[in-house]
Amino acid sequence: MPRAWKFGDNVDTDVIIQGKWLVINDPKELAKHLFENVRAEFVKEVKPGDLVVAGENFGCGSSREHAALALKAAGVSVVAKSYARIFFRNAINIGLLVVECKETEKIEDGDEVYIEGNFIFNKTKNEKYEISPMPDFLKKIIDKGGLVNFCRDLLCGSQ
């Protein structure tokens, strides 16, 4: 069962992936350094399907795409109350699932959680939380694995 990795408000891109790792171009290698200064156990224990859960303004700071790339390579999705706009768009553009939920404070670190439809289900607490609706065109970009794949399919007619 996927678990929640809980973070607070204003998690900036330097917390997600430090600037010293920006010389790495391989997303899998970048993922080995996620949150290393604040949650050293994250890279050792995170599993594909887990959810990074945060408060307001997740992904603030620089406009580097590396933060979203590293999270996607780790196989996680992100749930936050709100996102820095540039991070949100970078995430969509590379096909990282990022959803907004106004009830993230109800989710505890380590809770067993998963996304299904328009809800986050918390198996630990036997609760569900509504996800803010995402426009269909953004869902399609994520489903295609990112903007490049979406455009390629659009131009080649395989929608």
C-alpha positions as CSV (number, residue, x, y, z in Angstrom):
1,M,0.0,0.0,0.0
2,P,1.4,3.4,-0.9
3,R,2.4,5.6,2.0
4,A,2.3,9.4,2.6
5,W,5.5,11.3,3.0
6,K,4.4,14.5,4.8
7,F,6.0,17.9,4.3
8,G,4.9,21.4,5.4
9,D,4.3,24.7,3.6
10,N,6.7,26.4,1.2
11,V,8.8,23.4,0.2
12,D,11.1,24.9,-2.3
13,T,13.0,23.3,-5.1
14,D,16.3,23.5,-3.2
15,V,14.7,21.3,-0.5
16,I,13.4,18.8,-3.1
17,I,16.7,18.6,-5.0
18,Q,19.8,20.7,-4.0
19,G,21.4,23.0,-6.5
20,K,24.7,21.1,-6.3
21,W,23.0,18.1,-8.1
22,L,21.8,20.2,-11.1
23,V,24.8,18.8,-13.1
24,I,23.1,15.4,-13.2
25,N,21.0,14.9,-16.3
26,D,19.7,11.4,-15.6
27,P,16.4,11.6,-13.7
28,K,17.0,8.2,-11.9
29,E,20.3,9.6,-10.6
30,L,18.6,12.8,-9.5
31,A,16.0,10.9,-7.6
32,K,18.8,9.4,-5.4
33,H,19.2,12.9,-3.9
34,L,15.5,13.8,-3.2
35,F,15.0,15.6,0.1
36,E,18.4,14.5,1.3
37,N,18.9,17.5,3.6
38,V,15.5,17.2,5.3
39,R,14.5,13.5,5.1
40,A,17.6,11.4,4.6
41,E,15.5,8.2,4.9
42,F,13.3,9.3,1.9
43,V,15.5,7.9,-0.9
44,K,16.1,4.6,1.0
45,E,12.5,4.0,1.9
46,V,10.3,5.6,-0.8
47,K,8.5,3.2,-3.2
48,P,6.8,3.8,-6.5
49,G,3.2,4.8,-5.9
50,D,3.9,6.7,-2.7
51,L,2.5,10.2,-2.2
52,V,4.5,13.3,-1.3
53,V,1.9,15.3,0.7
54,A,2.4,19.0,1.5
55,G,0.7,22.2,2.4
56,E,0.7,25.5,0.6
57,N,3.1,26.6,-2.2
58,F,4.9,23.4,-2.9
59,G,7.8,23.8,-5.4
60,C,8.4,27.4,-4.7
61,G,11.9,28.9,-5.4
62,S,13.7,28.4,-8.7
63,S,12.2,27.4,-12.0
64,R,14.4,24.4,-12.3
65,E,12.7,21.4,-13.9
66,H,15.0,19.0,-12.0
67,A,12.8,18.9,-8.9
68,A,9.8,17.6,-10.9
69,L,12.0,15.2,-12.9
70,A,13.5,13.7,-9.7
71,L,10.1,13.2,-8.2
72,K,8.8,11.5,-11.3
73,A,11.8,9.3,-11.5
74,A,11.2,8.2,-7.9
75,G,7.7,7.0,-9.0
76,V,5.8,9.3,-6.6
77,S,2.9,11.7,-7.1
78,V,2.5,14.9,-5.2
79,V,-0.6,16.1,-3.3
80,A,-0.5,19.7,-1.9
81,K,-2.9,22.4,-0.9
82,S,-1.3,24.6,-3.6
83,Y,1.7,24.8,-5.8
84,A,4.1,27.4,-7.1
85,R,2.9,28.0,-10.6
86,I,6.2,27.3,-12.4
87,F,6.6,24.0,-10.5
88,F,3.1,22.9,-11.3
89,R,3.5,23.6,-15.0
90,N,6.9,21.9,-15.0
91,A,5.3,18.9,-13.4
92,I,2.5,18.7,-15.9
93,N,4.9,19.2,-18.8
94,I,7.0,16.2,-17.8
95,G,4.0,14.0,-16.9
96,L,4.3,14.1,-13.1
97,L,0.9,13.7,-11.4
98,V,0.3,16.7,-9.1
99,V,-3.0,17.2,-7.5
100,E,-4.5,19.8,-5.2
101,C,-6.3,18.9,-2.0
102,K,-7.4,21.4,0.6
103,E,-7.4,18.7,3.4
104,T,-3.7,17.7,3.4
105,E,-3.4,18.5,7.1
106,K,-5.6,15.5,7.8
107,I,-3.0,13.2,6.3
108,E,-0.2,12.1,8.6
109,D,3.3,10.9,7.7
110,G,3.2,7.2,7.1
111,D,-0.5,7.0,6.5
112,E,-1.5,4.4,3.8
113,V,-3.0,6.5,1.0
114,Y,-3.8,6.3,-2.6
115,I,-5.5,8.3,-5.3
116,E,-8.5,7.0,-7.1
117,G,-10.7,9.1,-9.3
118,N,-11.3,12.5,-7.7
119,F,-10.3,11.4,-4.2
120,I,-7.4,10.5,-2.0
121,F,-8.3,7.5,0.2
122,N,-6.6,7.3,3.6
123,K,-6.8,3.6,4.5
124,T,-5.1,4.3,7.9
125,K,-7.9,6.6,9.0
126,N,-10.7,5.2,6.8
127,E,-11.2,8.7,5.3
128,K,-11.4,10.2,1.8
129,Y,-10.5,13.7,0.7
130,E,-11.7,15.4,-2.4
131,I,-9.1,16.5,-5.0
132,S,-9.6,19.8,-6.8
133,P,-10.7,19.2,-10.4
134,M,-8.0,19.3,-13.0
135,P,-8.9,20.4,-16.6
136,D,-9.1,17.6,-19.0
137,F,-6.4,18.9,-21.3
138,L,-3.9,18.7,-18.3
139,K,-5.0,15.2,-17.5
140,K,-4.3,14.2,-21.1
141,I,-0.8,15.7,-20.9
142,I,-0.1,13.7,-17.7
143,D,-1.6,10.5,-19.2
144,K,0.7,10.8,-22.2
145,G,3.7,11.1,-20.0
146,G,4.3,14.8,-20.6
147,L,3.9,17.7,-23.1
148,V,6.4,16.4,-25.6
149,N,4.6,13.0,-25.9
150,F,1.2,14.8,-26.0
151,C,2.3,17.1,-28.8
152,R,3.9,14.3,-30.7
153,D,0.7,12.2,-30.6
154,L,-1.3,15.3,-31.4
155,L,0.8,16.1,-34.5
156,C,1.0,12.5,-35.6
157,G,-2.7,12.0,-35.2
158,S,-2.7,9.1,-32.6
159,Q,-4.9,10.8,-30.0
